[in-house]
């Protein structure tokens, strides 16, 4: 998840809360919060980023719909590719599945190139592997962690939701 408009932390907290309020989703782990420079369109505010681990009975496409509904509820506007956003929810992994649909690619197509994704991902699960290559993501992360700055350490989901 990422946010770079308004109260960035609050947007991330609201997104996690809304995920947890869904009857078929349970967020079990939230990474620490990291601040990063924008990618693509660089003339915009810095992002706060987190990764969450969740369990769900939803199919991947249903989870995508739930995530997009949360983005819309929190004011996400899709005007400019890589543009500023109140919140952005991406599905990075779904079990150990490899999914290629027009609107959903898992594992996320560019995640191994993005330290702002890999740093929090490896923080919450150091043994997570790329389901296609079998490579540990922490090994891919060893290439470059530049530009990913710890903004706030997080313990449990409940603590994250109460932070100011």
N, CA, C and O atoms as a DFTB+ gen file, in Angstrom:
656 C
 N C O
     1  1       0.848      -1.172       0.000
     2  2       0.000       0.000       0.000
     3  2       0.884       1.222       0.000
     4  3       1.990       1.212       0.540
     5  1       0.384       2.272      -0.611
     6  2       1.113       3.521      -0.602
     7  2       0.154       4.694      -0.580
     8  3      -0.997       4.585      -1.001
     9  1       0.651       5.831      -0.077
    10  2      -0.132       7.061      -0.041
    11  2       0.814       8.248      -0.101
    12  3       1.860       8.251       0.548
    13  1       0.439       9.274      -0.893
    14  2       1.247      10.490      -0.893
    15  2       0.410      11.761      -0.977
    16  3       0.922      12.812      -1.362
    17  1      -0.853      11.679      -0.628
    18  2      -1.724      12.851      -0.595
    19  2      -2.343      12.962       0.790
    20  3      -2.772      11.968       1.376
    21  1      -2.381      14.190       1.305
    22  2      -3.055      14.429       2.577
    23  2      -2.359      13.746       3.736
    24  3      -1.132      13.657       3.768
    25  1      -3.144      13.264       4.688
    26  2      -2.592      12.570       5.847
    27  2      -2.283      11.131       5.429
    28  3      -3.129      10.241       5.524
    29  1      -1.062      10.933       4.971
    30  2      -0.663       9.656       4.384
    31  2      -0.844       8.491       5.350
    32  3      -1.375       7.448       4.968
    33  1      -0.411       8.657       6.594
    34  2      -0.538       7.580       7.573
    35  2      -2.002       7.244       7.816
    36  3      -2.373       6.072       7.881
    37  1      -2.824       8.264       7.950
    38  2      -4.251       8.025       8.187
    39  2      -4.886       7.259       7.023
    40  3      -5.710       6.372       7.246
    41  1      -4.516       7.588       5.804
    42  2      -5.058       6.861       4.643
    43  2      -4.676       5.385       4.703
    44  3      -5.501       4.514       4.429
    45  1      -3.425       5.108       5.061
    46  2      -2.986       3.712       5.167
    47  2      -3.728       2.996       6.293
    48  3      -4.140       1.846       6.142
    49  1      -3.894       3.685       7.422
    50  2      -4.632       3.091       8.542
    51  2      -6.076       2.792       8.147
    52  3      -6.605       1.726       8.462
    53  1      -6.705       3.733       7.459
    54  2      -8.089       3.523       7.029
    55  2      -8.185       2.339       6.070
    56  3      -9.130       1.554       6.145
    57  1      -7.215       2.210       5.173
    58  2      -7.225       1.092       4.225
    59  2      -7.106      -0.240       4.961
    60  3      -7.823      -1.190       4.646
    61  1      -6.208      -0.312       5.935
    62  2      -6.053      -1.545       6.717
    63  2      -7.336      -1.833       7.492
    64  3      -7.788      -2.976       7.546
    65  1      -7.916      -0.804       8.085
    66  2      -9.163      -0.978       8.836
    67  2     -10.279      -1.492       7.928
    68  3     -11.020      -2.401       8.303
    69  1     -10.397      -0.911       6.739
    70  2     -11.445      -1.344       5.806
    71  2     -11.209      -2.771       5.314
    72  3     -12.163      -3.528       5.136
    73  1      -9.963      -3.140       5.097
    74  2      -9.673      -4.538       4.756
    75  2     -10.155      -5.456       5.872
    76  3     -10.805      -6.470       5.620
    77  1      -9.829      -5.087       7.109
    78  2     -10.209      -5.914       8.259
    79  2     -11.719      -5.972       8.474
    80  3     -12.234      -6.955       9.006
    81  1     -12.421      -4.934       8.065
    82  2     -13.878      -4.914       8.227
    83  2     -14.584      -5.788       7.199
    84  3     -15.754      -6.130       7.372
    85  1     -13.883      -6.150       6.135
    86  2     -14.483      -7.031       5.127
    87  2     -14.676      -8.405       5.764
    88  3     -13.753      -8.922       6.393
    89  1     -15.848      -9.004       5.615
    90  2     -16.112     -10.279       6.292
    91  2     -15.232     -11.443       5.835
    92  3     -15.131     -12.450       6.536
    93  1     -14.599     -11.318       4.679
    94  2     -13.782     -12.420       4.155
    95  2     -12.289     -12.125       4.177
    96  3     -11.506     -12.837       3.548
    97  1     -11.890     -11.082       4.897
    98  2     -10.475     -10.685       4.938
    99  2     -10.047     -10.484       6.382
   100  3     -10.782      -9.898       7.177
   101  1      -8.858     -10.971       6.720
   102  2      -8.267     -10.732       8.034
   103  2      -6.804     -10.333       7.857
   104  3      -5.985     -11.131       7.402
   105  1      -6.487      -9.098       8.219
   106  2      -5.100      -8.633       8.155
   107  2      -4.385      -9.138       9.398
   108  3      -4.789      -8.834      10.521
   109  1      -3.323      -9.908       9.196
   110  2      -2.617     -10.514      10.326
   111  2      -1.305      -9.818      10.662
   112  3      -0.871      -9.852      11.814
   113  1      -0.667      -9.190       9.682
   114  2       0.621      -8.524       9.911
   115  2       0.659      -7.232       9.105
   116  3       0.213      -7.186       7.958
   117  1       1.200      -6.179       9.725
   118  2       1.468      -4.917       9.033
   119  2       2.945      -4.613       9.199
   120  3       3.478      -4.680      10.306
   121  1       3.604      -4.281       8.106
   122  2       5.022      -3.916       8.178
   123  2       5.176      -2.553       8.837
   124  3       4.194      -1.859       9.098
   125  1       6.405      -2.188       9.096
   126  2       6.698      -0.818       9.486
   127  2       6.355       0.093       8.315
   128  3       6.156      -0.366       7.190
   129  1       6.290       1.384       8.597
   130  2       5.963       2.372       7.571
   131  2       7.272       2.928       7.019
   132  3       8.171       3.300       7.773
   133  1       7.361       2.976       5.706
   134  2       8.561       3.467       5.031
   135  2       8.204       4.665       4.165
   136  3       7.139       4.708       3.549
   137  1       9.106       5.633       4.128
   138  2       8.913       6.798       3.265
   139  2       9.844       6.673       2.068
   140  3      11.028       6.368       2.214
   141  1       9.291       6.913       0.883
   142  2      10.056       6.727      -0.347
   143  2       9.753       7.830      -1.355
   144  3       8.696       8.461      -1.321
   145  1      10.699       8.037      -2.239
   146  2      10.501       8.954      -3.357
   147  2       9.527       8.310      -4.344
   148  3       9.474       7.085      -4.452
   149  1       8.758       9.128      -5.061
   150  2       7.855       8.566      -6.067
   151  2       8.625       7.948      -7.231
   152  3       9.755       8.339      -7.523
   153  1       8.002       6.988      -7.883
   154  2       8.566       6.311      -9.055
   155  2       7.740       6.719     -10.268
   156  3       6.527       6.902     -10.165
   157  1       8.385       6.858     -11.398
   158  2       7.669       7.229     -12.621
   159  2       7.544       8.730     -12.714
   160  3       8.434       9.396     -13.242
   161  1       6.457       9.273     -12.210
   162  2       6.224      10.711     -12.182
   163  2       6.834      11.247     -10.891
   164  3       6.236      11.120      -9.822
   165  1       8.016      11.843     -10.983
   166  2       8.779      12.186      -9.781
   167  2       8.442      13.551      -9.188
   168  3       8.856      13.838      -8.064
   169  1       7.715      14.391      -9.893
   170  2       7.368      15.718      -9.382
   171  2       6.090      15.644      -8.548
   172  3       5.047      16.173      -8.932
   173  1       6.196      14.980      -7.406
   174  2       5.077      14.851      -6.481
   175  2       5.631      14.542      -5.096
   176  3       6.831      14.317      -4.938
   177  1       4.767      14.531      -4.107
   178  2       5.183      14.302      -2.721
   179  2       5.692      12.876      -2.524
   180  3       5.382      11.972      -3.299
   181  1       6.480      12.702      -1.465
   182  2       6.980      11.372      -1.102
   183  2       5.824      10.482      -0.656
   184  3       4.783      10.958      -0.203
   185  1       6.038       9.189      -0.796
   186  2       5.044       8.195      -0.402
   187  2       5.364       7.614       0.966
   188  3       6.527       7.520       1.358
   189  1       4.323       7.227       1.685
   190  2       4.456       6.292       2.790
   191  2       3.993       4.955       2.246
   192  3       2.969       4.874       1.566
   193  1       4.750       3.901       2.545
   194  2       4.445       2.562       2.050
   195  2       4.440       1.549       3.186
   196  3       5.222       1.645       4.132
   197  1       3.546       0.585       3.071
   198  2       3.513      -0.570       3.974
   199  2       3.176      -1.807       3.153
   200  3       2.697      -1.710       2.024
   201  1       3.432      -2.959       3.734
   202  2       2.970      -4.234       3.191
   203  2       2.206      -4.927       4.302
   204  3       2.618      -4.904       5.462
   205  1       1.092      -5.544       3.942
   206  2       0.324      -6.319       4.918
   207  2       0.245      -7.762       4.462
   208  3       0.272      -8.065       3.269
   209  1       0.148      -8.636       5.439
   210  2      -0.160     -10.036       5.155
   211  2      -1.588     -10.257       5.615
   212  3      -1.977      -9.835       6.704
   213  1      -2.359     -10.920       4.774
   214  2      -3.749     -11.166       5.139
   215  2      -4.161     -12.566       4.731
   216  3      -3.536     -13.202       3.882
   217  1      -5.223     -13.023       5.356
   218  2      -5.843     -14.280       4.938
   219  2      -7.223     -13.925       4.404
   220  3      -7.858     -12.971       4.853
   221  1      -7.669     -14.713       3.439
   222  2      -8.962     -14.433       2.828
   223  2      -9.539     -15.697       2.214
   224  3      -8.816     -16.615       1.828
   225  1     -10.852     -15.717       2.135
   226  2     -11.531     -16.786       1.411
   227  2     -11.903     -16.317       0.005
   228  3     -12.493     -17.071      -0.769
   229  1     -11.558     -15.084      -0.319
   230  2     -11.860     -14.535      -1.642
   231  2     -10.906     -15.084      -2.693
   232  3      -9.746     -15.376      -2.401
   233  1     -11.396     -15.220      -3.900
   234  2     -10.529     -15.500      -5.042
   235  2      -9.707     -14.242      -5.318
   236  3     -10.068     -13.158      -4.861
   237  1      -8.626     -14.371      -6.047
   238  2      -7.740     -13.236      -6.315
   239  2      -8.476     -12.073      -6.978
   240  3      -8.256     -10.917      -6.618
   241  1      -9.334     -12.364      -7.930
   242  2     -10.066     -11.285      -8.609
   243  2     -11.072     -10.613      -7.681
   244  3     -11.328      -9.415      -7.806
   245  1     -11.641     -11.372      -6.758
   246  2     -12.551     -10.787      -5.771
   247  2     -11.777      -9.907      -4.792
   248  3     -12.265      -8.855      -4.378
   249  1     -10.580     -10.335      -4.425
   250  2      -9.730      -9.522      -3.554
   251  2      -9.351      -8.225      -4.257
   252  3      -9.344      -7.162      -3.637
   253  1      -9.037      -8.304      -5.544
   254  2      -8.740      -7.100      -6.319
   255  2      -9.925      -6.144      -6.289
   256  3      -9.739      -4.944      -6.090
   257  1     -11.126      -6.647      -6.481
   258  2     -12.327      -5.801      -6.430
   259  2     -12.489      -5.153      -5.065
   260  3     -12.840      -3.977      -4.973
   261  1     -12.237      -5.908      -4.009
   262  2     -12.330      -5.358      -2.656
   263  2     -11.302      -4.243      -2.463
   264  3     -11.614      -3.205      -1.879
   265  1     -10.092      -4.452      -2.949
   266  2      -9.034      -3.437      -2.830
   267  2      -9.397      -2.178      -3.613
   268  3      -9.209      -1.067      -3.118
   269  1      -9.912      -2.342      -4.819
   270  2     -10.297      -1.186      -5.628
   271  2     -11.470      -0.441      -5.008
   272  3     -11.547       0.784      -5.109
   273  1     -12.371      -1.156      -4.378
   274  2     -13.486      -0.524      -3.679
   275  2     -12.977       0.336      -2.523
   276  3     -13.478       1.437      -2.297
   277  1     -11.988      -0.165      -1.795
   278  2     -11.387       0.598      -0.696
   279  2     -10.679       1.831      -1.241
   280  3     -10.816       2.920      -0.684
   281  1      -9.924       1.673      -2.323
   282  2      -9.266       2.829      -2.945
   283  2     -10.293       3.898      -3.301
   284  3     -10.086       5.078      -3.019
   285  1     -11.393       3.491      -3.916
   286  2     -12.438       4.443      -4.302
   287  2     -13.063       5.104      -3.083
   288  3     -13.292       6.313      -3.082
   289  1     -13.338       4.327      -2.052
   290  2     -13.932       4.854      -0.825
   291  2     -13.026       5.908      -0.184
   292  3     -13.507       6.863       0.426
   293  1     -11.718       5.727      -0.327
   294  2     -10.756       6.661       0.270
   295  2     -10.335       7.767      -0.700
   296  3      -9.369       8.485      -0.440
   297  1     -11.049       7.904      -1.806
   298  2     -10.842       9.045      -2.695
   299  2      -9.790       8.877      -3.772
   300  3      -9.319       9.874      -4.319
   301  1      -9.412       7.675      -4.092
   302  2      -8.411       7.449      -5.143
   303  2      -8.956       7.921      -6.483
   304  3     -10.055       7.544      -6.889
   305  1      -8.170       8.754      -7.167
   306  2      -8.503       9.216      -8.513
   307  2      -7.445       8.676      -9.455
   308  3      -6.251       8.803      -9.184
   309  1      -7.862       8.083     -10.546
   310  2      -6.922       7.505     -11.517
   311  2      -6.828       8.417     -12.739
   312  3      -7.285       8.067     -13.827
   313  1      -6.226       9.593     -12.540
   314  2      -6.120      10.565     -13.627
   315  2      -4.799      10.447     -14.370
   316  3      -4.757      10.540     -15.597
   317  1      -3.720      10.243     -13.620
   318  2      -2.378      10.239     -14.196
   319  2      -1.682       8.951     -13.780
   320  3      -1.660       8.600     -12.601
   321  1      -1.113       8.246     -14.760
   322  2      -0.357       7.036     -14.424
   323  2       0.807       7.415     -13.521
   324  3       1.527       8.375     -13.797
   325  1       0.991       6.667     -12.447
   326  2       2.021       6.898     -11.447
   327  2       1.857       8.255     -10.752
   328  3       2.803       8.768     -10.155
   329  1       0.672       8.822     -10.831
   330  2       0.422      10.122     -10.227
   331  2       0.147      10.017      -8.740
   332  3       0.128       8.925      -8.173
   333  1      -0.068      11.176      -8.110
   334  2      -0.353      11.201      -6.676
   335  2      -1.644      10.441      -6.365
   336  3      -2.548      10.352      -7.195
   337  1      -1.703       9.899      -5.150
   338  2      -2.891       9.140      -4.778
   339  2      -3.095       9.152      -3.269
   340  3      -2.143       9.160      -2.488
   341  1      -4.369       9.152      -2.885
   342  2      -4.680       9.049      -1.461
   343  2      -4.230       7.698      -0.950
   344  3      -3.642       7.591       0.126
   345  1      -4.511       6.663      -1.734
   346  2      -4.087       5.318      -1.345
   347  2      -4.028       4.430      -2.586
   348  3      -4.824       4.569      -3.514
   349  1      -3.075       3.529      -2.571
   350  2      -2.886       2.570      -3.660
   351  2      -2.712       1.200      -3.023
   352  3      -1.781       0.985      -2.247
   353  1      -3.598       0.285      -3.347
   354  2      -3.510      -1.083      -2.821
   355  2      -3.174      -2.025      -3.969
   356  3      -3.939      -2.138      -4.926
   357  1      -2.057      -2.685      -3.877
   358  2      -1.650      -3.668      -4.879
   359  2      -1.596      -5.049      -4.242
   360  3      -1.188      -5.195      -3.090
   361  1      -2.004      -6.048      -4.988
   362  2      -1.849      -7.434      -4.546
   363  2      -0.499      -7.896      -5.066
   364  3      -0.304      -8.038      -6.273
   365  1       0.421      -8.127      -4.160
   366  2       1.772      -8.534      -4.545
   367  2       1.837     -10.027      -4.808
   368  3       2.367     -10.471      -5.827
   369  1       1.294     -10.789      -3.881
   370  2       1.320     -12.251      -3.943
   371  2      -0.044     -12.776      -3.520
   372  3      -0.766     -12.120      -2.769
   373  1      -0.388     -13.954      -4.004
   374  2      -1.628     -14.610      -3.604
   375  2      -1.297     -16.080      -3.443
   376  3      -1.219     -16.827      -4.419
   377  1      -1.101     -16.489      -2.181
   378  2      -0.580     -17.820      -1.887
   379  2       0.714     -17.997      -2.677
   380  3       1.602     -17.149      -2.598
   381  1       0.831     -19.060      -3.418
   382  2       2.016     -19.240      -4.267
   383  2       1.598     -19.269      -5.728
   384  3       2.214     -19.937      -6.558
   385  1       0.534     -18.528      -6.020
   386  2      -0.056     -18.544      -7.357
   387  2       0.700     -17.670      -8.343
   388  3       1.334     -16.679      -7.979
   389  1       0.611     -18.069      -9.593
   390  2       1.068     -17.267     -10.721
   391  2      -0.180     -17.004     -11.551
   392  3      -0.729     -17.919     -12.165
   393  1      -0.629     -15.748     -11.567
   394  2      -1.882     -15.384     -12.227
   395  2      -1.583     -14.339     -13.291
   396  3      -0.895     -13.355     -13.022
   397  1      -2.094     -14.545     -14.490
   398  2      -1.939     -13.559     -15.553
   399  2      -3.281     -13.322     -16.210
   400  3      -3.721     -14.080     -17.075
   401  1      -3.921     -12.243     -15.773
   402  2      -5.179     -11.804     -16.355
   403  2      -4.967     -10.393     -16.884
   404  3      -3.943      -9.769     -16.605
   405  1      -5.917      -9.898     -17.634
   406  2      -5.779      -8.546     -18.184
   407  2      -5.642      -7.499     -17.083
   408  3      -4.870      -6.550     -17.218
   409  1      -6.384      -7.669     -15.999
   410  2      -6.396      -6.659     -14.937
   411  2      -5.667      -7.082     -13.657
   412  3      -5.696      -6.354     -12.665
   413  1      -5.018      -8.241     -13.671
   414  2      -4.348      -8.719     -12.461
   415  2      -3.205      -9.664     -12.820
   416  3      -3.408     -10.711     -13.434
   417  1      -2.003      -9.268     -12.423
   418  2      -0.824     -10.110     -12.624
   419  2      -0.193     -10.358     -11.261
   420  3       0.155      -9.420     -10.544
   421  1      -0.049     -11.636     -10.912
   422  2       0.548     -12.036      -9.636
   423  2       1.592     -13.101      -9.919
   424  3       1.303     -14.069     -10.623
   425  1       2.812     -12.946      -9.384
   426  2       3.240     -11.852      -8.520
   427  2       3.216     -10.520      -9.268
   428  3       3.324     -10.469     -10.493
   429  1       3.070      -9.445      -8.490
   430  2       2.997      -8.110      -9.076
   431  2       4.153      -7.930     -10.049
   432  3       5.299      -8.256      -9.740
   433  1       3.840      -7.414     -11.212
   434  2       4.766      -7.434     -12.346
   435  2       6.105      -6.728     -12.090
   436  3       7.128      -7.153     -12.627
   437  1       6.118      -5.672     -11.292
   438  2       7.373      -4.934     -11.088
   439  2       7.879      -4.974      -9.644
   440  3       8.767      -4.202      -9.284
   441  1       7.334      -5.849      -8.827
   442  2       7.695      -5.798      -7.405
   443  2       9.167      -6.067      -7.145
   444  3       9.743      -5.460      -6.243
   445  1       9.794      -6.956      -7.905
   446  2      11.199      -7.279      -7.661
   447  2      12.121      -6.120      -8.026
   448  3      13.293      -6.124      -7.650
   449  1      11.605      -5.123      -8.755
   450  2      12.398      -3.945      -9.122
   451  2      12.242      -2.824      -8.101
   452  3      12.941      -1.814      -8.186
   453  1      11.350      -2.982      -7.153
   454  2      10.975      -1.874      -6.279
   455  2      11.325      -2.162      -4.825
   456  3      10.671      -2.951      -4.145
   457  1      12.370      -1.500      -4.381
   458  2      12.794      -1.675      -2.991
   459  2      11.696      -1.247      -2.026
   460  3      11.588      -1.805      -0.934
   461  1      10.875      -0.263      -2.409
   462  2       9.811       0.188      -1.509
   463  2       8.747      -0.883      -1.303
   464  3       7.934      -0.777      -0.385
   465  1       8.744      -1.902      -2.138
   466  2       7.873      -3.065      -1.952
   467  2       8.624      -4.166      -1.208
   468  3       8.104      -4.752      -0.258
   469  1       9.846      -4.437      -1.647
   470  2      10.596      -5.568      -1.092
   471  2      11.033      -5.358       0.353
   472  3      11.018      -6.305       1.139
   473  1      11.424      -4.139       0.719
   474  2      11.884      -3.901       2.100
   475  2      10.786      -4.252       3.104
   476  3      11.037      -5.046       4.011
   477  1       9.564      -3.686       2.978
   478  2       8.530      -4.079       3.949
   479  2       8.064      -5.525       3.795
   480  3       7.691      -6.159       4.782
   481  1       8.080      -6.052       2.578
   482  2       7.691      -7.450       2.373
   483  2       8.630      -8.389       3.114
   484  3       8.184      -9.286       3.829
   485  1       9.920      -8.182       2.945
   486  2      10.913      -9.039       3.598
   487  2      10.901      -8.821       5.111
   488  3      11.203      -9.741       5.870
   489  1      10.555      -7.609       5.554
   490  2      10.450      -7.358       6.995
   491  2       9.413      -8.283       7.631
   492  3       9.648      -8.830       8.709
   493  1       8.267      -8.460       6.972
   494  2       7.210      -9.267       7.591
   495  2       7.346     -10.759       7.300
   496  3       6.746     -11.585       7.988
   497  1       8.140     -11.108       6.273
   498  2       8.359     -12.528       5.974
   499  2       9.681     -12.683       5.231
   500  3       9.738     -12.571       4.007
   501  1      10.738     -12.941       5.988
   502  2      12.075     -13.014       5.380
   503  2      12.256     -14.228       4.484
   504  3      13.212     -14.282       3.711
   505  1      11.364     -15.197       4.569
   506  2      11.493     -16.419       3.774
   507  2      10.546     -16.476       2.577
   508  3      10.412     -17.525       1.946
   509  1       9.891     -15.362       2.259
   510  2       8.955     -15.366       1.137
   511  2       9.732     -15.485      -0.178
   512  3      10.772     -14.857      -0.377
   513  1       9.174     -16.327      -1.074
   514  2       9.838     -16.609      -2.351
   515  2       9.000     -16.130      -3.527
   516  3       7.773     -16.052      -3.457
   517  1       9.692     -15.816      -4.596
   518  2       9.034     -15.539      -5.860
   519  2       8.434     -16.859      -6.348
   520  3       9.175     -17.818      -6.564
   521  1       7.106     -16.935      -6.527
   522  2       6.490     -18.208      -6.897
   523  2       6.863     -18.691      -8.302
   524  3       6.638     -19.857      -8.628
   525  1       7.414     -17.837      -9.116
   526  2       7.803     -18.232     -10.475
   527  2       9.229     -18.765     -10.498
   528  3       9.498     -19.827     -11.060
   529  1      10.150     -18.008      -9.872
   530  2      11.573     -18.375      -9.937
   531  2      12.041     -19.191      -8.746
   532  3      13.060     -19.878      -8.824
   533  1      11.298     -19.122      -7.635
   534  2      11.726     -19.796      -6.412
   535  2      12.783     -19.030      -5.644
   536  3      13.243     -19.490      -4.599
   537  1      13.178     -17.861      -6.149
   538  2      14.189     -17.030      -5.497
   539  2      13.598     -16.353      -4.263
   540  3      12.463     -15.878      -4.291
   541  1      14.372     -16.314      -3.188
   542  2      13.947     -15.558      -2.011
   543  2      13.951     -14.072      -2.355
   544  3      14.910     -13.567      -2.938
   545  1      12.879     -13.378      -1.992
   546  2      12.827     -11.943      -2.274
   547  2      13.914     -11.185      -1.530
   548  3      14.360     -10.136      -1.995
   549  1      14.348     -11.697      -0.384
   550  2      15.420     -11.011       0.349
   551  2      16.717     -11.024      -0.451
   552  3      17.537     -10.118      -0.302
   553  1      16.921     -12.030      -1.294
   554  2      18.103     -12.060      -2.153
   555  2      17.992     -11.018      -3.258
   556  3      18.990     -10.401      -3.631
   557  1      16.797     -10.821      -3.778
   558  2      16.584      -9.781      -4.780
   559  2      16.731      -8.405      -4.152
   560  3      17.210      -7.470      -4.793
   561  1      16.319      -8.286      -2.897
   562  2      16.413      -7.022      -2.177
   563  2      17.855      -6.619      -1.937
   564  3      18.168      -5.429      -1.906
   565  1      18.726      -7.583      -1.769
   566  2      20.134      -7.292      -1.482
   567  2      20.769      -6.427      -2.562
   568  3      21.818      -5.823      -2.336
   569  1      20.154      -6.364      -3.715
   570  2      20.695      -5.573      -4.816
   571  2      20.648      -4.080      -4.500
   572  3      21.634      -3.379      -4.725
   573  1      19.513      -3.571      -3.978
   574  2      19.380      -2.128      -3.804
   575  2      18.250      -1.771      -2.839
   576  3      17.075      -2.003      -3.125
   577  1      18.626      -1.204      -1.695
   578  2      17.635      -0.723      -0.730
   579  2      17.617       0.799      -0.670
   580  3      16.955       1.371       0.196
   581  1      18.328       1.460      -1.567
   582  2      18.431       2.918      -1.549
   583  2      17.060       3.575      -1.652
   584  3      16.175       3.097      -2.361
   585  1      16.905       4.673      -0.933
   586  2      15.701       5.474      -1.034
   587  2      14.524       4.984      -0.224
   588  3      13.445       5.572      -0.293
   589  1      14.702       3.918       0.545
   590  2      13.619       3.396       1.382
   591  2      13.993       3.682       2.829
   592  3      14.888       3.050       3.390
   593  1      13.298       4.642       3.423
   594  2      13.647       5.108       4.761
   595  2      12.572       4.728       5.766
   596  3      11.387       4.983       5.551
   597  1      12.997       4.114       6.869
   598  2      12.057       3.762       7.928
   599  2      11.434       5.044       8.453
   600  3      12.145       5.958       8.870
   601  1      10.114       5.112       8.435
   602  2       9.397       6.299       8.874
   603  2       8.781       6.074      10.252
   604  3       8.774       6.973      11.093
   605  1       8.265       4.864      10.474
   606  2       7.674       4.522      11.769
   607  2       7.688       3.014      11.932
   608  3       7.194       2.279      11.077
   609  1       8.257       2.562      13.039
   610  2       8.292       1.131      13.356
   611  2       6.906       0.696      13.814
   612  3       6.243       1.404      14.572
   613  1       6.479      -0.464      13.354
   614  2       5.156      -0.986      13.699
   615  2       5.326      -2.346      14.346
   616  3       6.190      -3.132      13.958
   617  1       4.497      -2.610      15.329
   618  2       4.498      -3.915      15.973
   619  2       3.360      -4.761      15.447
   620  3       3.528      -5.519      14.491
   621  1       2.207      -4.634      16.068
   622  2       1.036      -5.431      15.678
   623  2       0.044      -4.574      14.896
   624  3       0.155      -3.349      14.864
   625  1      -0.916      -5.230      14.274
   626  2      -1.934      -4.538      13.483
   627  2      -2.657      -3.507      14.345
   628  3      -2.869      -2.374      13.914
   629  1      -3.036      -3.899      15.562
   630  2      -3.775      -2.997      16.450
   631  2      -2.961      -1.742      16.762
   632  3      -3.513      -0.643      16.818
   633  1      -1.661      -1.898      16.965
   634  2      -0.792      -0.746      17.232
   635  2      -0.755       0.181      16.028
   636  3      -0.816       1.401      16.179
   637  1      -0.655      -0.387      14.847
   638  2      -0.616       0.418      13.630
   639  2      -1.880       1.258      13.504
   640  3      -1.811       2.434      13.150
   641  1      -3.016       0.669      13.788
   642  2      -4.282       1.373      13.635
   643  2      -4.456       2.485      14.660
   644  3      -5.260       3.392      14.442
   645  1      -3.726       2.441      15.773
   646  2      -3.835       3.462      16.819
   647  2      -2.775       4.552      16.702
   648  3      -2.837       5.530      17.446
   649  1      -1.827       4.426      15.819
   650  2      -0.726       5.389      15.745
   651  2      -1.194       6.732      15.208
   652  3      -2.135       6.821      14.419
   653  1      -0.499       7.780      15.667
   654  2      -0.747       9.145      15.159
   655  2       0.372       9.553      14.242
   656  3       0.358      10.663      13.709
